[in-house]
Amino acid sequence: MPAEDINTQAWTVYGRRQLARAYMPPLPDHLAWTPWEGVGPGAEVLGEITGRRVLDIGSGAGHHAVHLAQAHGARVTGIELSPTQHERAASAHAEVPGVEFAHGDVAEYLAEAEPFDAAYAIGTLAFIDPHRALPALREGLRPGAPLILSLLHTDLHGRGPSTEVAPREQTILLRDDPPLPTQMWVLAPQLWEDLLTEYSFRVEAIDLFHHPDESAPVVQQLIRARRLPDRRARVSSRPRTAKPPVPHAAVGVAAILLGEQGLLLGRHRHGTIELPGGTVEPGESFEAAVVRELGEETGLIARPGDVRLLGTLVDRVEDVLRVTVSALVHAWRGQPATQPNESVGDWAWHPLDHLPDDLFVCSAQILTAWRPDLPVDHTPAHFTPFAHGTPPEMTVDGLA
């Protein structure tokens, strides 16, 4: 059974059980993005919503939508795929001014609806394929509209997020009944950011909120994004061809992480020791490339704001000009570990005064550009620093 069908079935059973109990959650006095009282921000992250059309994605029993209408004067539409969850909301809150509840698929609904001024999902967007939900939200939101997503990051079993866009089995817990199996897209923050960027959203912040009980592993992530303005298609005066250009340059990034135990280095499958890094993807900033490569190769989580670009290293490998932007990462989360299907692994921290001899040449060049006093040997390369107050150009030489 497809993942989304499994989820619809689970939430239909959940709603049926809650209807049988005649249970409705109380109306909240503030909007909560996490399951824990007092953890995380409130409705202010949606911006000014008085009189504006707001979409509640997966509105469930409808209590969040009612709160925003009554306390903040928003005009809220709750869209819910589960018929029993929709029945709960509509039967209890159908007469509330400023609120309406629609039953159906969010992507299909948005294809026919007038664009909204804001949208949010509290724990629900992870039950929908992001490659289906996000393009629908792009078309269903006005340019500049906020999109706020509360999503699972680490579950009750301590399983952290995935680094690939694929669903995995999770469960809906019920107090007096067996748990219901679901399929959820529990994705790493950087992967969510990449997806949102792909579908014309700008991510403004990603916050991780931990369970108030330090012994509980659960972590919730809150993503604040905004629908980008529409842009005119660029027209080029030069003729274009489907034939790809002959490769003549490679652009990449390399990340320097210095912790209490030393410098983070990994071993390539070809045997060399090197810094985390890789190729910059089309349309990607250097900071975003550093964060993405760091997550893909080591499992560490960082944010673009944690990255400071140091400069550009230029060297040549056979007929290809190699341009590598070096970066210093100030903060990160997690522990480095070998990741599946990556060419570099066995990550370890190395004291700066005991760096290995078999460093990858490009990594060695970057390290001595960053710290010229390091006892590292390599062939010369040209380095242009980004930092203010430094010479505009320099030659990076290894030990004589």
N, C-alpha and C positions, 0 to 999 in steps of 0.2 A: 504494500500500500504506500502511495506517495507520502512524503513527510508531512505536508500540509494537511492531507486528509486524516492522518493519524492525530494531528493536533486538533482538528475540528471535532473529531469523534471524542477525544479526551475532554475538551471543554464543554461539549454537549452533555456528556455524562456528569461532569462536575456541576453544571448548572441545574441539571435535573435533580441531583441530590440536594442542592441548596434550596430548590423550590419545594421539595418534599419536606424539608425541615422548616420551611417558611422563614429562612434566615436572610436578613439583609444587613450589610455592614452599616454602621452608623455614619451619618454625614460628617466628614472631617471638618475641623475648624481651621485647617491649613492644608496645603497640597504637600504631600510627602512623596519623595522620589525613591526612598528606600523603605524596607519593611520595618525599620526600627525607629521608634519615636525619638525625635530630636537629632537625628543624624541626616545631614545634608540640607540643602537650601529649600526654599518654598517656591511659591508661584512667581516670585520676582524674576526668575530666570526666563520666563516667557516674555518679559518686557511688558509694555503697556497694551493690555488686552480689553480694556473697557469699550464696549460697543463693537468689538471686532469678532470676526468669525474664526473660531478655533475648532480644530479637529482632534477628537480623542480617539486614538487608534486602539482598537480592542477594549472598548469601554466597559465591558463586564457588567457589574451591577449598577453602574452609572453614578456612583457617589462622587467621583472626582469631577465629573462634568457638572453635576449640580452645585458643587462647591464653587467652581469657577464662575458659574452664572450668578449665583446668589451673593458671593463675597466680592467678586471682582467685576461684575457687570458684563461678562463676556457672553457672546452668542455661540453656544457650544453644540456641536454635532458629535454624537457618539456613534461610531461605526463598529459593529460587532458581527462576526461570522457565525458564532454559536447561536442557534435558535433559542436555546434555553437561557443563555446568558442575556440575550436581547429581551426575552420575555420578562426576566427579573427586572431589568432596568425600566422597560416601558410600562410595566404594571405598577411600579412604585413611584415613578417620577414623570409620567407622561404629561401631567398638568403643570409642571414647573416652568415658569416663564423663562425664556432664553435658552431652553434646552430642547433638543430633539434627538431621537434615537433611530438609527437606520440599521436594518439587518442586511448583511451582505459582505462580499469580499471588498477589501479596501481599495485594491487596484481597479477593480471594475467600477466601484462607486466613484472614485476620483476621475475616471475617464469621462463621466457625465456631469460631474458637479462643477459649480462655480469655484474658482480657486480660493483657497483659504488664506487667512492672514497669519496663522500660526498652527502648528500641529505638535502633538506630544504622544508618547507611548510609555506607559509605566509597566515595564516588564513584559510587554506584549509583542514588540516588533521582532524579537528573536524567534517567534514561532512562524515567521513568514520568510520565504526565500528573499534575501536582500536584493538579488538581481531582478526580482519582480516588484518588490515593494518600493525601492528607492527611485527607480525611474518614474513610477506612478506618482510618488510624492513630489518629485521635481516638477511634473506637469500640473500637480494639484495644489501647489503653493504659489503664492505671488512672489515675484522677485524681492529679496530682502526679508522674507518671512522666516522666523525662527522655527527650528525643528529640534525638540528636546527629547532625548531617548534615555530611559533608565533600563539598563540591561545587566544580565548576570555576567559576572567575570570569573568567580571561583565558587564552586558549588559546595554542598554540605560534606562531600567526600574529599574536599581539598583539590579537586580537579580544576586546573586553571584553564584559560581560554585556548581555543584552537588557533593555529596560524594558517589554516586553509579554510576556504569558504565552503563548508560542508556541515550538514546537521549531525548531531549526535544524540544518543538517547539520554533523556533526563526524565524526571518524574514530577507530577503534581501531588503534593502531600495533603492528605485529608485526615482530620482528627479521628474519626471513628470508622473509616473505610480504608480498604487497600489503596496504595498509591496508584495513580494513573500514568502509564507510560506516554511520553511525548518525544518529539524530535525537535531539538532547538539548535539554532545557529549561535553557539557561544563562542564569540570571536575575540581575538586580542584587540585592544584599543587601536593599535596602529592599523590593523586590518579593517576595522570599522572606518577609520579615517581615510584609508585608501579608497574604500568603496564609496563613501560619501563624496570624496573629491571627484571620483570618476563620474558621479551622477550630478555634478554641478552644485555641490554644497561646499561651503567653507566651514571647517571645524574650528570653533573658537576656543573650546576648552574640553578636556576630558579629565574627570575627577574620579578617583577610586575611593569608595567608602567601605570601611571594614566593619564587621559585626562588632557591636559594643562589648560583647563578651570576647576577650582576647583569645580564649581557647577555641572559639568557633572559627572555622576557616573561611566562611562565606564572605565574598567581596562583591559589591555592586558597583558598576561603572555608570557614570552620568555623562552623556555626550551633549554638548551644546553646539549646534550647527546652524547655518543660515543658508537659505536658498540664494544662489548667486544671481545677479542680474543677467538677463538675456543679452547675448552679444551677437553682433552682426557677423556673418560669415566673412572670412577674409578672402579677398580676391587678389590673386597674384598676376602680375603682368608677364611673368615668365611661363613658358609652356611647361607642362608637367607630363610625366610618363609613369606608368605603373612599374617600370623597371627600377629596381633598387639601386642606389648609388654604390659605387665601389668603396668599400670601407677604407678610410684613411686615418681615422682618429677614434680613440676609445676614451670615454669620459666616465670616471668613477669617483668614489669617495672612500676614505679610510678613517676609521674612528679610533681615537685615543681615549682609553678609559684607565685612569690611574686611581686605584683604590688603596686601602690600608695595606694590602698584601703585595702591592706592586702594579705592574702593567698587565692588562689582559691581552693574551696572545693565544692563537689556536694553531693547530697543525693541519696543513693542507694534505689532501690524499696523495699529492706528489712528494710530500716529505718536508716542504719548507714550513717555517714558522712565520705567521703573519698577523697583522691587525685585522679586526673585523672590517668588512667593507664590501664593495661590489660596484656594479654598473648602475649609473643613473638612468632611470626609466623616462620615456617621453613625457613631458609636461610636469615633471617632478622637480621640486626644489632640492638643493643640496642637503638642507637640513632634514627634509622629509626622507630623502634617500638614506641618510645616515640612520635615522630611526627605523626605517623599514628593514634595512640590511642587518641592523643590530638584532631586531626581533627575529628575523628569518634564520640568522646564523647561530645566535647564542641563546635565544629565548628571553633576553633581557628587554624590559619595557622602558622606553624613554619618550620624551616629548620634544618636538622641534625647539621649544623654548629652552631645553636643557643643552642644546648644541651650539657651540661657538665655532664658526669657520675660521681656520687659521691661515690658509693660503692655498695656492695652486702649484703643484709639482708637475713639471713637464719632462718626460723622457721618451725614448723610442724603443719599441720592440719590433725588430725586423722592419717591415715597411709601414707599421702602424704607429702614429704619434699617440702617446698615452698621456692623458691629462687627468691628474688625480687631485681632488680637493680634500685636504686634510681637515679634521675637525676634532675638537676637544669636547667630550661629553661630560657635563658637570654632575649629572644626577641620573639614576636609573633604579629600576625595581627588579627584584628577582636574583637568581643565581645562574651564572652561565652554564650551559649544558649543550652537549652535542645534539643537533637537531636532525630529524630524518631528511634524507635526500640532499643534504648540504655537503659541499666539497671540503669544508673546513670544520674541524671539531676538536675534541680533546682540549677544551678551553681551560687555561690555567693562568694564575697570577704570577708574574716574574718580577723580582726586585730590580730596580733600575740599574744597580751596580752588578747584577749577575744576569744580564740578558743573554739568551742563547746565541750561538755562533751562526746557526743556519737560518738566519732571518731572510725572508723574502726581500729582494733588492728594493722594491718600491716601499715596503714598510720601513726598511732601514733608512732610506733617504728621508722619509717623512719624519721619523723619530729624531734624526739629527737636525732637521730643519726646526723642529719644535724645541729640542734641547741640544744645542751644539756641543755641550760638554760630554754627551754620552759616548762611551768607548765602542763605537760601532763602525765597522768597515763596510764600504760600498763604493760603487762607481759614482762619479759626479752626476748631478742633475740640476736643472734650473728651477728655482723656487721663488714665487712671487707672494709675499705675505699680504694678508688682508688687514692685519692689525695696524692701528694708527701709531705713528711715531716710530716706525721701523723703516729701514731702507726699502725702496720700491722693488728692488731686484737683488738677488743674491745667488751665488753658486753654492750648492750643497756638496761639500767634499767629504769623503770618508777619511779614515786614518791613512796617513802616508805610509 
